[in-house]
């Protein structure tokens, strides 16, 4: 019988847990958690998005998106605005305060990633990133993070 650590899926799960723990610990004082941070990072790549798009792109349950957006709006990091071309529909838009928060957390994000991937060389980190992008099957319409 195979050992637990021979299962790649389990190792990915453990890596995800560790990543979430490190990010949440680093974000703790801000009142933001990793799930909020992901919403902000996505919104930084688009000119606003309907909540259902956030749900689809981030893989979060639609009911969870409502709460996350409510939390971020209370912090002043996002706003709900009328959608261009459809005044009945609303989009979620990153505010200037949300952009400033992301700029302020860039260094923290890099530190967390560095701690998480400390055992890997730069080449190994680039390879891991490329493999994760390839296997996570990102949507071809996903905004380019660069």
C-alpha positions, -999 to +999 in steps of 0.1 A: +000+000+000+013+035-009+022+059+018+003+092+022+033+113+011+034+094-022+001+109-031+006+141-051-030+153-045-024+151-008+008+170-010-009+197-030-036+198-004-010+202+024+008+229+004-025+248+000-032+245+037+002+258+046-001+287+021-035+297+035-022+296+071+008+318+062-013+343+042-040+345+068-015+350+096+002+378+077-031+394+068-046+390+103-041+426+115-057+441+084-090+423+090-087+406+056-083+369+050-069+351+020-103+347+003-108+385+005-073+390-008-080+368-038-111+389-047-090+421-045-062+407-066-087+396-093-104+430-092-070+446-098-069+429-132-103+440-145-124+471-147-150+456-124-168+423-123-203+410-115-204+389-084-212+358-104-180+364-124-160+366-091-176+333-081-168+316-114-132+329-117-122+323-081-141+290-076-160+303-046-196+295-039-219+325-050-232+329-015-197+333-001-189+360-026-218+382-013-202+381+022-167+387+010-178+417-011-198+430+018-167+427+041-145+444+015-171+472+009-172+478+047-134+483+047-137+507+017-117+484-006-145+478-031-177+494-043-208+481-060-216+503-091-241+501-119-228+480-147-220+499-179-249+494-204-272+478-178-283+501-149-302+472-133-270+451-129-242+459-105-205+453-107-178+452-080-150+476-085-117+480-067-114+514-050-083+536-045-081+523-009-083+488-022-054+495-047-034+510-019-040+480+003-028+457-024+004+479-029+010+478+008+006+440+009+029+433-020+060+428+002+040+407+026+028+385-002+064+380-015+076+372+020+049+345+025+057+330-009+094+331-001+088+313+032+066+287+016+090+280-012+122+285+007+135+249-001+133+256-039+157+274-061+145+302-084+145+279-114+124+253-094+100+281-083+095+292-119+090+255-129+065+249-101+046+281-110+044+271-147+033+236-138+006+249-114-007+273-141-008+244-166-025+219-143-050+244-128-064+248-163-069+285-162-095+301-184-079+315-216-098+347-209-083+351-174-065+384-172-027+382-175-011+387-141+019+405-155 
